[in-house]
Amino acid sequence: MEMITLRPYQVSDVDVFMEWACDDEVIRSSRLRHYSSKEEALSYLKEEAIPHPWYRAICLDGRPIGFISVRPGSSEGRCRGIISYALGSNYWGRGIATLAVKMAVSRAFQEFPDVERIEGTVDLNNKASQRVLEKAGFLKEGVLRKYLFINGGRTLDVAMYSLLSTD
């Protein structure tokens, strides 16, 4: 049986990071940017992923196949965390993302005691990612029109989902 774990990214993960993070299907269905070189990916890992307060590799049998992060809010927004995730397209449709989301929110609620709500926004056209959050217990709260700029400079309508620590 395959084992799903979450762990911090390491610099030594750069090659496997590029395998899934440069996947055209992943880029098309997420807000990730394409890394055109190993140096760009290494810079991203060193400057953004590794110092992030809660950015984890989604690992299948110890090998990174995606990422999941929870960014806790600050000041008056410290009661909220924002979840983001992406998974290599070879692993879609197997329940891995749903399990990773469940694992991440459980840990985030424990590690960030002020966080009472974790929210995520999903491209309105990405039904599979919406389904991941729904299966993980998130509630769809509504649609935010023209909410984000994405690759190519176009704006995106998103569905807003949330999960409370009391749910």
HELIX and SHEET records of a PDB file:
HELIX    1   1 VAL A   11  ASP A   13  5                                   3    
HELIX    2   2 VAL A   14  ALA A   21  1                                   8    
HELIX    3   3 ASP A   24  SER A   29  1                                   6    
HELIX    4   4 LYS A   38  TYR A   44  1                                   7    
HELIX    5   5 LEU A   45  ALA A   49  3                                   5    
HELIX    6   6 SER A   75  GLY A   77  5                                   3    
HELIX    7   7 SER A   89  TYR A   91  5                                   3    
HELIX    8   8 ILE A   96  GLU A  111  1                                  16    
HELIX    9   9 LYS A  127  LYS A  135  1                                   9    
HELIX   10  10 ASN A  151  GLY A  153  5                                   3    
SHEET    1   A 7 ILE A   4  PRO A   8  0                                        
SHEET    2   A 7 TYR A  55  LEU A  60 -1                                        
SHEET    3   A 7 ARG A  63  PRO A  72 -1                                        
SHEET    4   A 7 ARG A  80  LEU A  87 -1                                        
SHEET    5   A 7 ARG A 117  ASP A 123  1                                        
SHEET    6   A 7 THR A 155  LEU A 164 -1                                        
SHEET    7   A 7 LEU A 139  PHE A 149 -1                                        
END                                                                             
